[in-house]
Every structure is written in C-alpha cells, then in structure tokens.
Amino acid sequence: MEVHNFNQLPVYKKALDIFQVSRGIAYAISERRHVLEMEYSSIENEKVAGTLVTTSLNLFPELAALQNATSKENIRKRANKIRRSARLLLTKCRLIERQGVKEKEFLRILRSELNQFDQLFGEWLNSKHSGKNYN
C-alpha cells in the first residue's frame, strides 16, 4: 500500500520523534542556547548536542530525496547517507553519556527511537522499492 502523503509515513513520523528528542536533549544540555551557538561552543557536550539536532534535522530532506529517487545508484546513496546519520546519532549519544550528563533517560529514549527508526526505515525502503536490497 503506497502512502501518498509523505508526512504520514511511519518512518517520517519516527524521524520527527528523533528530532524532537534530540532538540530536548540539546535544550537541557545547553541551557537554552540556539543550535548555531552550540556548534561553536567551547563546551564539548554543547557541540555534540548541536550535532544531534542538525543531524536529526537532516533526516527529513534525505528521506524526501529517497522518496523521489528513481535510479538504483541514487537510492543506494541516499539510503546509505540516512543510515550513516542514524549511526552518527547513536555515536553522539554514547559520547554525551560518557561525559556524565544528567539527561541519561533522554539519551535512552533517543537510542530507542533510533532503533525503531532503523527498523521502520528498512521496512519502508524494501516495500517502496519492491523488496530490492539496497544495503
């Protein structure tokens, strides 16, 4: 069954959840700094939090580009970029957690959301592209 409304796809909604949790983590860590300020902060956790937000935000255009991709090479390229972004988010979660922050429950939630995203993404990619393997 094809979904005509891209923003109703479960994988899109999960990406939105990831962005919201990432933004919440950044907000808690950075004492309400703007994302652009976090990227240039001298505090490592703030830099990492800024990366969480910007990387999670980048999932949306990549999903949209993949939705519209037609060539096998472009599909593979976009899918790999989305998977790399998800892995980067997991890596940043571990980095923040090792720094001993108080927001560990948020990080657990984000990891859970990322695991669910990975599953939904794989299912969506396979169903959208007739079960072809683009790993």
Disulfide bonds with the S-S distance in Angstrom:
none
